[in-house]
Amino acid sequence: LLPLHYDDQKIFGIWCTLIPNGHGRGLNEAAQMRFGKDLDALDQDQITALMILARSPQYFDAPPKNLEEGVRHVTNKYHELYGGLGKGTGSN
């Protein structure tokens, strides 16, 4: 029903605010908890990590190595499919 009342940008904003992050809600709160930065200050690898965490919040309590491996995997797969991510390196 949301698409009947809101455009895609508004729906994405709602999602970013309400997504569970392992210890609360919202991507900005997750960025602060995980990296000590606002969402708009994150680099590509940190954004990738947040996307993994949004999809699998249990990574918040996993060893950081597991999340780093996930970031490398997603980054490598993206490079294979699309040829790059921009400024990210695939490792933190």
Stockholm file with secondary structure:
# STOCKHOLM 1.0

chainA/1-92         LLPLHYDDQKIFGIWCTLIPNGHGRGLNEAAQMRFGKDLDALDQDQITALMILARSPQYFDAPPKNLEEGVRHVTNKYHELYGGLGKGTGSN
#=GR chainA/1-92 SS CHHHHSCHHHHHHHHHHHSBCSSSBCHHHHHHHHHSSCGGGCCHHHHHHHHHHHHCGGGGGSCHHHHHHHHHHHHHHHHHHHSCCSSCCSCC
#=GC SS_cons        CHHHHSCHHHHHHHHHHHSBCSSSBCHHHHHHHHHSSCGGGCCHHHHHHHHHHHHCGGGGGSCHHHHHHHHHHHHHHHHHHHSCCSSCCSCC
//
